[in-house]
Amino acid sequence: MFQQVPTAPPDSILGLNEAFRADPNPEKINLSVGVYKDEQGVTPVLKCVKEAERRLLESESTKSYLPIDGRPGYDKAVRELMFGADHEVMTAERGVTVQTPGGTGALRVAGDFLADSLPGRSLWLSQPTWPNHPNIFTAAGLPLKTYAYFDKANNGLDFGGMMEALKGAAKGDVVVLHGCCHNPTGIDPTPQQWKAIGDLVQEKELLPLLDFAYQGFGDGLSEDAVGLREIARPGQEMLICSSFSKNFGLYNERVGALTAVAGTKDEAGAVLSQLKKVIRSNYSNPPTHGAAVVETVLADAELRTMWEEELAHMRNRINGMRKLLVEKIAACGIEQDFSFIQDQRGMFSFSGLNQMQVDQLRSEMSIYIVGSGRINVAGISEANVDRLCEGIKKVLG
């Protein structure tokens, strides 16, 4: 029977990673997959993570199953990091969290919950969005619509187009918002724009679903939560999919969470029961190690300080590479203005390069960039930035 099964096309991003590994060019550059790299091109294990793991290894006494919703201490720490301990969502106890296998797992659990418990609603995605968003929500059986986001002419946010599109959403529709460090554009709303988005969500009675995978990678832990906290007004319902892959460097541990904020504590309990039902028929319960690391770090003052310092170093390196790339592009004689790259935030940048130019970079220079022109800025270093600029100049003609 398997003879009838066709070969699926490779993933548009992870497939590039496989091609990069097979490329024999010693000067190849990988700017495709969203993984942080240091100046040496290595994805490091944070020192705070190593210390937390040491403590856990010494104290661990069982490998028994976790509850369906994961580690209670981790779930509480997730909410406190996003909202702050004194936020109304926390004091009213109307938020519940389930531990998930990465942010992707959180998105799928959210999709299944929406399909099962709140059927018939359209789900709105930004245009563009993370390429896996449509895959996940289509697999969950949700009807998709899109709203304008990227203003190609100005390399900025098409805020007017975004608001106009969302005004056409029906009551109860789900709108997916990137909490910070928008993937793939690196363009976020301003605090004032977030307020207007919150007003529209409230007025239209929409259900916001925030993909919040990069807290701390933009401007800081609290600064990056401005949009989330603006949306989370008293009584406002919402879903939040978060991840510690990036800000803890725990990529292969798959540490994520889905937080549901309901109107009341009792309603939150009912939502939690449905989320647990969804999880039970999927992966049953989550793994413990990565979540235990996060919980340990966030609960210990010394480790928390160490983590925040390491996170700031990663953030500053990324923002420093943005500045360096813009300076190097100008210095090498490229007339086109790329200063917008310095204004973007997070790991990604919409470079403005088209599919043909991206293909030329890969075939002639062994520089790997996603077809949309999205660049992982964290893959740039002082050692490869000149060659990258040389390639950009070449393909721009």
C-alpha positions in Angstrom: 0.0 0.0 0.0 2.9 2.4 0.7 3.7 2.3 -3.0 0.8 4.6 -3.5 2.1 7.3 -1.1 3.7 10.2 -2.9 6.8 12.0 -1.6 6.0 15.2 0.2 7.9 18.4 -0.7 10.5 19.4 1.9 9.6 22.0 4.4 10.3 25.5 3.0 12.6 26.4 5.9 13.9 23.2 7.4 14.6 21.9 3.8 17.0 24.8 3.3 18.8 23.7 6.5 19.3 20.2 5.0 20.6 21.7 1.7 23.0 23.9 3.7 24.5 20.9 5.6 25.1 19.2 2.3 26.8 22.2 0.7 30.6 21.6 0.6 31.5 25.3 0.3 33.6 26.3 3.3 32.4 29.9 3.1 28.7 29.0 3.1 26.3 31.1 5.3 23.0 29.9 6.8 20.5 32.7 7.4 17.4 30.5 7.1 16.3 28.6 10.2 15.3 30.7 13.2 18.0 29.6 15.6 20.2 32.0 17.6 23.9 31.8 17.0 26.8 33.5 18.7 29.7 35.2 17.0 31.3 31.8 16.4 28.2 30.5 14.7 27.3 28.2 17.6 23.9 27.9 19.3 25.1 28.0 22.9 23.7 26.4 26.1 23.2 29.2 28.5 25.2 29.1 31.8 22.0 29.5 33.8 20.6 26.4 32.0 23.7 24.4 32.8 23.5 25.3 36.5 19.8 24.5 36.7 20.4 21.1 35.0 23.2 20.4 37.5 20.8 21.1 40.4 18.1 19.0 38.9 20.3 16.1 38.2 21.3 16.0 41.9 17.8 16.4 43.2 15.7 14.3 40.7 14.1 11.3 42.4 11.5 10.1 39.8 10.7 9.8 36.1 7.0 9.4 36.6 4.4 11.0 34.4 3.6 14.7 34.7 -0.1 15.8 35.0 -1.8 16.4 31.6 -1.3 20.2 32.0 2.4 19.9 33.0 4.3 21.2 36.0 2.2 23.5 38.2 5.2 25.7 39.1 6.2 26.1 35.5 2.6 27.0 34.4 2.4 29.7 37.1 5.9 31.0 36.2 4.9 31.3 32.5 1.9 33.5 33.4 3.9 35.7 35.8 6.7 36.3 33.2 4.1 37.4 30.6 1.8 39.5 32.7 3.7 40.3 35.9 2.7 39.0 39.3 0.3 42.0 40.0 -1.6 42.1 36.7 -5.3 41.8 36.9 -5.2 38.5 35.0 -3.1 37.1 37.8 -5.0 38.6 40.8 -8.4 37.6 39.3 -7.1 34.1 38.7 -8.7 34.0 35.3 -5.7 32.6 33.4 -4.8 28.9 33.1 -1.8 27.4 31.4 -0.9 24.0 30.0 2.7 23.0 29.3 3.2 22.0 25.6 5.9 20.6 23.4 7.2 23.9 22.2 5.3 26.9 20.8 4.3 24.8 17.8 2.6 22.3 20.2 0.8 25.2 21.9 -0.5 26.4 18.5 -1.8 23.0 17.6 -3.5 22.5 21.0 -5.1 25.9 20.6 -6.2 25.0 17.1 -7.8 21.7 18.2 -9.5 23.5 21.2 -11.0 26.1 18.9 -12.2 23.5 16.4 -13.7 21.3 19.2 -15.1 23.9 21.6 -15.7 27.0 19.5 -16.4 25.7 16.0 -17.4 27.7 12.9 -15.1 30.7 13.5 -12.7 32.0 11.0 -9.1 32.4 12.0 -7.2 35.5 10.7 -3.5 35.4 10.0 -1.2 38.3 9.1 0.0 38.5 5.5 2.8 37.4 5.7 3.1 35.2 8.7 5.2 32.3 9.9 4.9 29.7 7.1 3.9 26.9 9.6 0.9 28.9 10.9 -1.4 27.9 8.0 -0.2 24.3 8.1 -1.0 24.0 11.8 -4.5 25.6 11.8 -5.5 24.0 8.5 -4.6 20.6 10.0 -6.8 21.5 13.0 -9.7 22.1 10.6 -10.0 25.9 11.0 -11.1 28.1 8.1 -8.4 30.8 7.4 -8.5 34.4 6.4 -5.7 37.0 6.1 -5.3 40.6 7.1 -2.7 43.0 5.6 0.5 43.5 7.6 3.6 44.3 5.5 3.9 47.5 3.5 6.4 46.6 0.9 6.7 50.1 -0.5 7.9 51.5 2.8 9.3 48.3 4.4 7.0 48.9 7.4 3.7 48.0 9.0 0.6 48.5 6.8 -1.4 49.5 9.9 -4.2 51.0 8.0 -4.7 47.9 5.8 -4.5 45.7 8.9 -7.2 47.6 10.8 -9.4 47.9 7.7 -9.2 44.1 7.1 -10.0 43.2 10.8 -13.0 45.5 10.8 -14.5 42.9 8.4 -14.0 40.1 10.9 -17.2 38.6 12.3 -18.0 38.6 16.0 -16.1 35.7 17.7 -13.6 35.3 14.9 -10.0 34.5 16.1 -7.2 36.9 15.1 -3.6 35.7 15.4 -1.3 38.4 16.5 2.5 38.2 16.9 3.2 39.5 20.4 6.6 40.8 19.5 9.4 40.3 17.0 7.0 39.5 14.1 8.1 36.5 12.1 9.0 36.9 9.3 9.1 40.7 9.0 10.6 41.9 12.3 8.1 44.7 12.3 5.9 45.3 15.4 3.1 47.7 16.2 3.9 50.7 18.4 2.4 50.9 21.8 -0.2 53.4 20.4 -1.0 51.0 17.6 -1.4 48.1 20.1 -3.9 50.2 22.0 -5.9 50.7 18.7 -5.7 47.0 18.1 -7.0 46.3 21.6 -9.8 48.8 21.1 -10.8 47.0 17.8 -10.6 43.5 19.3 -12.9 44.7 22.2 -15.3 46.6 19.9 -15.7 43.7 17.4 -15.7 41.0 20.2 -12.9 39.1 18.5 -10.8 36.4 20.2 -7.1 37.3 20.1 -4.6 34.5 19.9 -1.1 35.8 20.5 2.0 33.9 19.2 4.5 35.0 21.8 7.7 33.1 21.0 10.3 35.8 21.4 9.8 37.6 24.7 13.1 39.4 25.6 14.5 39.2 22.1 13.2 42.6 21.0 13.8 45.4 23.5 13.4 43.6 26.9 11.1 41.3 28.8 8.6 43.9 29.9 9.0 46.0 26.8 8.2 43.1 24.6 5.0 42.3 26.6 3.5 45.8 26.0 1.2 44.5 23.3 0.1 41.4 25.2 -0.7 43.4 28.3 -2.6 46.0 26.3 -4.8 43.3 24.8 -5.3 41.7 28.2 -7.9 44.2 29.5 -10.2 43.4 32.4 -12.6 40.7 31.3 -11.0 40.2 27.8 -10.7 36.6 26.7 -7.5 35.5 24.9 -5.2 32.7 24.0 -1.4 33.0 24.2 1.1 30.5 22.7 4.6 31.0 24.2 7.9 29.3 23.9 11.3 29.2 25.7 13.2 27.9 22.6 14.7 31.3 21.8 15.0 33.2 25.1 16.4 30.1 27.0 18.1 28.5 24.0 16.1 25.3 24.7 15.4 24.5 21.1 15.6 20.7 21.3 13.9 20.4 24.7 10.5 21.7 23.1 9.4 23.9 26.0 6.2 25.8 25.3 2.9 26.7 26.9 -0.6 27.6 26.0 -2.3 30.1 28.3 -6.0 30.8 28.1 -7.4 33.9 29.7 -11.2 33.7 30.4 -13.7 36.2 31.7 -13.9 34.7 35.1 -12.0 32.1 37.3 -14.8 29.5 36.8 -14.8 29.9 33.0 -11.0 29.5 33.0 -11.5 26.2 34.8 -13.9 25.0 32.2 -11.5 26.0 29.4 -8.7 24.1 31.2 -10.8 21.0 31.3 -11.2 21.1 27.6 -7.5 21.8 26.9 -6.7 18.8 29.0 -9.1 16.7 27.0 -7.5 17.8 23.7 -4.0 17.0 25.1 -5.0 13.6 26.4 -6.0 12.5 22.9 -2.8 13.9 21.4 0.4 13.4 23.4 -1.2 12.6 26.8 1.2 14.6 28.9 4.4 16.7 28.3 8.1 16.0 29.0 9.5 17.4 32.2 13.2 18.3 31.7 13.0 21.6 29.8 10.1 22.9 31.8 11.9 22.0 35.0 15.0 24.0 33.9 12.8 27.1 33.2 11.0 26.7 36.4 14.2 26.4 38.4 15.8 29.4 36.8 12.8 31.7 37.2 12.3 30.7 40.8 15.9 31.4 41.9 17.0 35.0 42.2 20.6 34.2 41.3 19.8 32.1 38.3 17.1 34.6 37.2 19.6 37.4 37.2 22.1 35.3 35.3 19.4 34.4 32.7 18.4 38.1 32.2 22.0 39.0 31.6 22.5 36.2 29.1 19.3 37.1 27.4 20.4 40.8 27.2 23.6 39.7 25.6 21.8 37.7 22.9 19.4 40.6 22.3 22.2 43.1 22.1 24.2 41.0 19.7 21.2 40.7 17.3 20.5 44.4 17.4 24.3 45.0 16.9 24.3 42.8 13.8 21.4 44.8 12.4 23.3 48.0 12.8 26.5 46.5 11.4 24.7 45.0 8.4 23.2 48.4 7.5 26.5 50.1 7.8 28.4 47.5 5.8 25.7 47.6 3.0 26.1 51.4 2.7 29.9 51.2 2.8 30.2 48.6 0.0 28.5 50.9 -2.5 24.9 49.6 -2.5 22.7 52.6 -3.3 19.4 51.0 -2.2 18.4 52.1 1.3 18.4 49.2 3.8 18.2 51.3 7.0 14.8 49.8 7.8 16.6 46.6 8.9 18.0 48.5 11.9 14.4 49.5 13.0 13.1 45.9 13.0 13.2 43.7 16.0 13.9 40.1 16.9 15.8 37.5 14.9 14.2 38.1 11.6 14.3 40.8 8.9 12.4 41.1 5.6 15.4 42.0 3.5 13.4 43.1 0.4 15.2 40.5 -1.8 13.0 38.6 -4.2 12.9 34.8 -4.9 15.2 35.1 -8.0 17.8 37.0 -5.9 17.5 34.6 -3.1 18.1 31.7 -5.5 21.1 33.4 -7.0 22.6 33.9 -3.6 22.3 30.2 -2.8 23.5 28.9 -6.2 26.4 31.3 -6.7 27.5 32.3 -3.1 26.2 29.5 -0.9 24.2 32.0 1.1 21.0 30.4 2.3 17.9 32.7 2.8 14.2 31.8 2.9 12.5 32.4 -0.5 10.5 35.3 0.9 13.7 37.2 1.5 13.5 36.6 5.3 17.0 36.8 6.9 17.9 35.3 10.3 19.9 38.2 11.6 21.4 36.1 14.4 23.2 34.1 11.7 25.2 37.2 10.8 28.6 37.7 12.3 31.6 40.0 11.9 33.3 37.1 10.1 30.6 36.7 7.4 29.0 40.1 7.1 31.3 41.4 4.3 30.7 38.3 2.2 27.0 38.7 2.8 27.1 42.3 1.6 29.2 41.2 -1.4 26.4 38.7 -2.3 23.6 41.3 -1.9 25.5 43.8 -4.1 25.9 41.1 -6.7 22.3 40.1 -6.9 21.0 43.6 -6.9 23.1 44.2 -10.1 
